[in-house]
């Protein structure tokens, strides 16, 4: 192992990230993993990539609208 190397370990139903601390020869807990790797095939809306693009029905007889959303 090298200094700063990270590993994700399952603890119960969650993933927890740890980093190797070479000076102290131990794994330091970084925190709980809350998101996975980014996907390159994110949806587009008006030529811009978003995390999600939702279809929104605003009323009878009205066209479906798109609602783009980013997690950040």
Backbone as a chain_set.jsonl record, in Angstrom:
{"seq": "XXXXXXXXXXXXXXXXXXXXXXXXXXXXXXXXXXXXXXXXXXXXXXXXXXXXXXXXXXXXXXXXXXXXXXXX", "coords": {"N": [[0.837, -1.192, 0.0], [0.371, 2.297, -0.632], [1.002, 5.679, 0.477], [-1.912, 7.54, 0.97], [-3.463, 5.923, -0.644], [-6.68, 4.732, -1.538], [-9.539, 2.889, -0.406], [-12.716, 1.276, -0.682], [-15.001, 0.005, 1.559], [-17.513, -2.316, 2.44], [-19.805, -1.631, 4.933], [-22.222, -2.829, 6.735], [-25.094, -1.813, 5.118], [-23.899, 0.158, 3.684], [-21.255, 1.836, 1.83], [-17.964, 2.574, 2.835], [-15.307, 4.836, 2.737], [-11.774, 4.568, 2.958], [-8.466, 5.786, 3.633], [-5.013, 5.101, 3.205], [-2.646, 5.716, 5.683], [0.541, 6.345, 5.69], [2.505, 7.246, 7.506], [1.465, 6.673, 10.055], [0.897, 4.059, 9.714], [-1.724, 2.97, 9.258], [-5.233, 2.613, 8.366], [-7.158, 5.391, 7.629], [-10.368, 6.599, 8.26], [-12.3, 8.05, 5.76], [-14.928, 8.682, 5.05], [-18.495, 8.114, 4.5], [-19.578, 6.661, 1.454], [-21.424, 8.358, -0.901], [-22.191, 8.534, -3.52], [-21.939, 7.186, -6.838], [-19.594, 6.444, -9.541], [-19.26, 8.938, -12.117], [-21.36, 9.035, -14.97], [-20.88, 8.844, -18.448], [-22.868, 9.094, -20.276], [-24.876, 11.051, -19.828], [-28.08, 12.705, -19.849], [-29.1, 15.033, -22.446], [-30.143, 18.44, -22.728], [-31.212, 21.026, -24.621], [-28.635, 21.004, -25.74], [-26.93, 20.853, -23.545], [-25.413, 18.936, -20.97], [-27.051, 17.188, -18.364], [-27.653, 15.878, -15.043], [-30.129, 14.688, -14.68], [-33.105, 14.616, -16.686], [-36.328, 15.442, -16.543], [-39.656, 14.561, -17.567], [-42.388, 16.695, -17.589], [-45.755, 17.057, -16.945], [-47.858, 19.621, -17.451], [-50.521, 20.155, -17.612], [-53.831, 19.32, -18.881], [-54.071, 18.894, -22.348], [-51.855, 20.433, -22.809], [-48.471, 20.641, -23.99], [-45.93, 18.197, -23.133], [-43.388, 19.173, -20.934], [-39.854, 19.642, -20.514], [-37.715, 19.183, -17.75], [-34.698, 20.036, -16.739], [-32.106, 18.902, -14.489], [-29.474, 19.158, -12.144], [-27.503, 17.425, -9.764], [-25.745, 18.876, -8.202]], "CA": [[0.0, 0.0, 0.0], [1.108, 3.562, -0.684], [0.38, 6.763, 1.223], [-3.041, 8.143, 0.276], [-4.26, 4.934, -1.377], [-8.028, 4.644, -0.984], [-10.33, 1.674, -0.582], [-14.093, 1.356, -0.218], [-15.347, -1.22, 2.271], [-18.926, -2.383, 2.811], [-20.116, -1.706, 6.359], [-23.68, -2.928, 6.738], [-25.65, -1.549, 3.786], [-23.227, 1.329, 3.127], [-19.835, 1.792, 1.503], [-17.187, 3.554, 3.587], [-14.0, 5.039, 2.121], [-10.621, 4.674, 3.851], [-7.207, 6.151, 2.984], [-3.854, 4.579, 3.914], [-1.779, 6.72, 6.3], [1.841, 5.676, 5.75], [3.238, 7.659, 8.711], [0.919, 5.972, 11.225], [0.687, 2.662, 9.314], [-3.111, 2.569, 9.52], [-6.264, 3.117, 7.461], [-7.966, 6.475, 8.183], [-11.706, 6.655, 7.677], [-12.598, 9.305, 5.066], [-16.359, 8.912, 5.207], [-19.438, 7.254, 3.798], [-19.708, 6.9, 0.02], [-22.799, 8.764, -1.16], [-22.483, 8.567, -4.949], [-21.096, 6.333, -7.656], [-18.83, 7.143, -10.578], [-20.029, 9.701, -13.097], [-21.641, 8.351, -16.227], [-20.614, 9.715, -19.592], [-24.05, 9.175, -21.132], [-25.901, 11.847, -19.164], [-29.031, 13.241, -20.823], [-28.894, 16.384, -22.967], [-31.28, 19.331, -22.881], [-30.713, 22.211, -25.337], [-27.204, 20.877, -25.982], [-26.188, 20.857, -22.285], [-25.595, 17.698, -20.222], [-27.591, 17.28, -17.011], [-27.722, 14.599, -14.341], [-31.469, 14.15, -14.956], [-34.063, 15.443, -17.423], [-37.644, 14.899, -16.237], [-40.826, 14.975, -18.334], [-43.357, 17.308, -16.679], [-47.073, 17.294, -17.523], [-48.346, 20.809, -16.75], [-51.971, 20.265, -17.701], [-54.51, 18.664, -19.991], [-53.987, 19.581, -23.623], [-50.595, 21.17, -22.901], [-47.367, 19.733, -24.324], [-45.03, 17.773, -22.065], [-42.201, 20.019, -20.827], [-38.642, 18.996, -19.983], [-37.14, 19.857, -16.593], [-33.329, 19.564, -16.498], [-31.707, 19.003, -13.08], [-28.159, 18.679, -11.732], [-27.424, 17.143, -8.336], [-24.982, 19.907, -7.499]], "C": [[0.876, 1.247, 0.0], [0.326, 4.643, 0.043], [-0.73, 7.406, 0.389], [-3.882, 7.188, -0.535], [-5.626, 4.83, -0.72], [-8.667, 3.308, -1.307], [-11.724, 1.947, -0.07], [-14.467, -0.008, 0.335], [-16.83, -1.173, 2.614], [-19.026, -2.527, 4.328], [-21.629, -1.676, 6.488], [-24.193, -2.767, 5.323], [-24.93, -0.422, 3.067], [-21.791, 1.027, 2.748], [-19.122, 2.896, 2.27], [-15.788, 3.616, 2.982], [-12.934, 5.213, 3.198], [-9.394, 5.042, 3.028], [-6.05, 5.639, 3.842], [-2.973, 5.737, 4.385], [-0.44, 6.049, 6.541], [2.584, 6.002, 7.047], [2.779, 6.885, 9.945], [0.662, 4.493, 10.959], [-0.715, 2.165, 9.661], [-4.029, 3.169, 8.467], [-7.072, 4.182, 8.197], [-9.31, 6.497, 7.466], [-11.922, 8.034, 7.062], [-14.059, 9.657, 5.256], [-17.181, 7.948, 4.398], [-19.53, 7.655, 2.337], [-21.17, 7.207, -0.27], [-23.167, 8.764, -2.635], [-21.518, 7.656, -5.679], [-20.319, 7.134, -8.679], [-19.749, 7.859, -11.561], [-20.215, 8.876, -14.361], [-21.441, 9.331, -17.375], [-21.838, 9.89, -20.485], [-25.198, 9.9, -20.42], [-26.821, 12.457, -20.207], [-28.707, 14.687, -21.218], [-30.216, 17.137, -22.987], [-30.747, 20.635, -23.454], [-29.19, 22.189, -25.478], [-26.333, 20.873, -24.736], [-26.462, 19.552, -21.549], [-26.083, 17.992, -18.806], [-27.546, 15.908, -16.368], [-29.055, 13.904, -14.626], [-32.22, 15.137, -15.843], [-35.418, 14.763, -17.25], [-38.671, 15.41, -17.237], [-41.857, 15.494, -17.342], [-44.637, 17.598, -17.447], [-47.686, 18.468, -16.765], [-49.854, 21.011, -16.879], [-52.526, 19.556, -18.915], [-54.412, 19.518, -21.248], [-52.707, 20.383, -23.812], [-49.483, 20.179, -23.251], [-46.536, 19.38, -23.077], [-43.807, 18.679, -22.092], [-41.055, 19.208, -20.238], [-38.111, 19.837, -18.827], [-35.748, 19.295, -16.359], [-32.936, 19.812, -15.052], [-30.304, 18.44, -12.89], [-28.145, 18.486, -10.23], [-26.695, 18.227, -7.574], [-25.65, 21.259, -7.63]], "O": [[1.974, 1.254, 0.556], [-0.889, 4.528, 0.206], [-0.509, 7.773, -0.766], [-4.917, 7.585, -1.071], [-5.731, 4.836, 0.506], [-8.381, 2.684, -2.329], [-11.914, 2.74, 0.852], [-14.281, -1.035, -0.317], [-17.349, -0.135, 3.025], [-18.42, -3.416, 4.926], [-22.247, -0.618, 6.365], [-23.78, -3.497, 4.422], [-25.306, -0.071, 1.949], [-21.18, 0.093, 3.266], [-19.614, 4.022, 2.348], [-15.159, 2.585, 2.744], [-13.141, 5.896, 4.201], [-9.287, 4.66, 1.862], [-6.1, 5.731, 5.068], [-2.603, 6.615, 3.605], [-0.292, 5.273, 7.485], [3.225, 5.125, 7.626], [3.594, 6.489, 10.778], [0.259, 3.756, 11.859], [-0.888, 1.106, 10.264], [-3.659, 4.11, 7.765], [-7.613, 3.916, 9.27], [-9.383, 6.425, 6.24], [-11.756, 9.056, 7.728], [-14.394, 10.795, 5.585], [-16.654, 7.081, 3.702], [-19.557, 8.843, 2.012], [-22.053, 6.42, 0.069], [-24.331, 8.971, -2.977], [-20.416, 7.386, -5.201], [-20.377, 8.364, -8.687], [-20.877, 7.429, -11.801], [-19.332, 8.118, -14.763], [-21.796, 10.506, -17.272], [-21.839, 10.752, -21.364], [-26.336, 9.429, -20.409], [-26.395, 12.704, -21.335], [-28.129, 15.45, -20.444], [-31.273, 16.554, -23.23], [-29.91, 21.284, -22.827], [-28.533, 23.222, -25.353], [-25.107, 20.887, -24.85], [-27.605, 19.099, -21.498], [-25.603, 18.91, -18.141], [-27.418, 14.894, -17.055], [-29.104, 12.686, -14.793], [-32.0, 16.346, -15.763], [-35.636, 13.656, -17.742], [-38.581, 16.546, -17.704], [-42.171, 14.818, -16.362], [-44.62, 18.29, -18.465], [-48.002, 18.346, -15.582], [-50.4, 21.953, -16.305], [-51.8, 19.231, -19.855], [-54.646, 20.726, -21.206], [-52.498, 20.958, -24.88], [-49.542, 19.014, -22.858], [-46.454, 20.147, -22.118], [-43.246, 18.927, -23.159], [-41.273, 18.212, -19.549], [-38.064, 21.063, -18.917], [-35.616, 18.189, -15.834], [-33.361, 20.796, -14.446], [-29.981, 17.373, -13.413], [-28.713, 19.294, -9.495], [-27.002, 18.473, -6.407], [-25.147, 22.25, -7.1]]}, "num_chains": 1, "name": "protein.A"}
